[in-house]
Amino acid sequence: MSHFVTLKLNGDFRRLYNRGRAVTNPALVMYYSKNRAGICRIGITTGKKIGNAVERNRSRRIIREAFRSVVKDVDGDFDIVFVARSKTKYQKSTYIEKVMRDMMLSEHMLKTENNGAEK
């Protein structure tokens, strides 16, 4: 899996908030659930507590870039919403990528080293 589609509908976000599973970290929150769309779909939200528009956009860019590095290792089709926290705007995308990988590994969303070698 090498690409993803962006979630845009409010109903998709609400469904994940209400029915999806959540994983938290001081820098990021991830809501996710399996989908039947055949592709990984991602949504990113940043609230006004994050800061002004420049800081919110920076947080979204950092999350998007980190996910581009992780999406090729996602095992399965998921709807994922990332919620930026106040610490996100101060981090580099490499740190956020590590946080995403740790979160996804703990939830068994990534291909393991053995699976990658066999395929």
HELIX and SHEET records of a PDB file:
HELIX    1   1 ASN A   10  ARG A   19  1                                  10    
HELIX    2   2 LYS A   48  ILE A   50  5                                   3    
HELIX    3   3 ALA A   53  VAL A   70  1                                  18    
HELIX    4   4 VAL A   71  ASP A   73  5                                   3    
HELIX    5   5 THR A   88  TYR A   90  5                                   3    
HELIX    6   6 SER A   93  SER A  106  1                                  14    
HELIX    7   7 GLU A  113  GLU A  118  1                                   6    
SHEET    1   A 5 PHE A   4  THR A   6  0                                        
SHEET    2   A 5 CYS A  40  THR A  45  1                                        
SHEET    3   A 5 PHE A  78  ALA A  84  1                                        
SHEET    4   A 5 LEU A  28  LYS A  34 -1                                        
SHEET    5   A 5 ARG A  21  ASN A  25 -1                                        
END                                                                             
